[in-house]
Amino acid sequence: MSTVALGGDLGIETSTELKTRLAPLVDQPGQLTLDASEVSRIHTAAMQVLCAFVHARHQAGHRTAFDACTATFRDAARLLGVTQALGLDAPHDNLKSVENPA
């Protein structure tokens, strides 16, 4: 099992770099864990890259998991409706509001 740290800033300006960093790992066999413990800022574009990456790995028969997700990461996934696509546990308080998630 391998772990890749996502870092703290996943703003739109980092989305291309994120895609470039993850692309070689699509066909990596076995489970890959993405460490989201430092994510303090995330943009929709980065979330789209992550969804496409998880989907591509799933299509290739490989499992991808997230570890230590920050509240910022989980809130962004929930607000964008991609918790299931990312394989995250859906919180029971899905009506919780977020003040200025950006």
N, C-alpha and C positions, 0 to 999 in steps of 0.2 A: 504494500500500500504506500502510495506517495502522497505528500502534502505540498500544496502550493499556497503561499501567502498572497492574498489579494492586495494587501497594503491598505493605507488609510484613505487615500483620495481616489475615488472612481468617478470623477467628474467627466463631462463630455470630452474634454481635451485629452483625456487618458484612454478613451475607448479604443482607438486604433492600436495603441501600445498593448492594451489588454488582449485584444484579438490576436495580435502578433505573438504575444507570449503564450497564449493558450493553444493556438492552432497546432503546434507540433504534438500536443498532448491528446488530441482527439483519438488517435489510434493506440495510445498507450494501454496495454492490457492491465486488467485488474482494476481494483477500486482506486479512484483518485479523490482525494479530499481537498476541498478549497477552504482555506482558513480565512474566515471573514471577521476575525477578532479585532482587527484594527480599523475596519471601515467606519469612517466618521462622516463621509460625504459620498453620495452615489447619485448618478444621473440616469435617466431612463435609457440612454444609449448604452451605458455599461451593463445595465440589467438585460438589455436585448442581446448583447454579446454573450452574457452568461447563460441566458435561456437557449440561444442557438448552440452554444458549446455543450451544455448538458444534453440537449436533444441529439446532437450529432454523435456524442459518445453513446447515448442510449441506442441509437440506430446501429452503431457499430458493435453493440453487445457489451458495452463497458459501463460500469456503475460510477456515478459521480455523487459525492456527498459534500455537505457544507458543515463546517465545524465552528463552534464558538461565535455564532453570528451576533453582531452588535444589534442593539435596538434600532439603530438607524437603518441597517441592512434589512432587518425583518419588517420594519414599517414600510420601507420603500417597496419591498416585494409584495406586501399585503395591499398597499395602495394601488399598485399596478396590476394586481390580480394574478401574480405569477408564482405564488407560494407552491402550488401544486406542480407547475412546470419545473420548478427548481428542486422539488422533492423535500420542501421544508414542511415541518409540522405547522398546521394552521392553528393560530391561537383561538381560544374560545371567545375572546373579546374582540371579534372582528369588526365591531362598530366603534372601537376606540378611535378617537380623533387625534390627529397629529398637528401640532401648531408649527407652521412653516417648515415642512419637511426638507426644503431645499437648504 
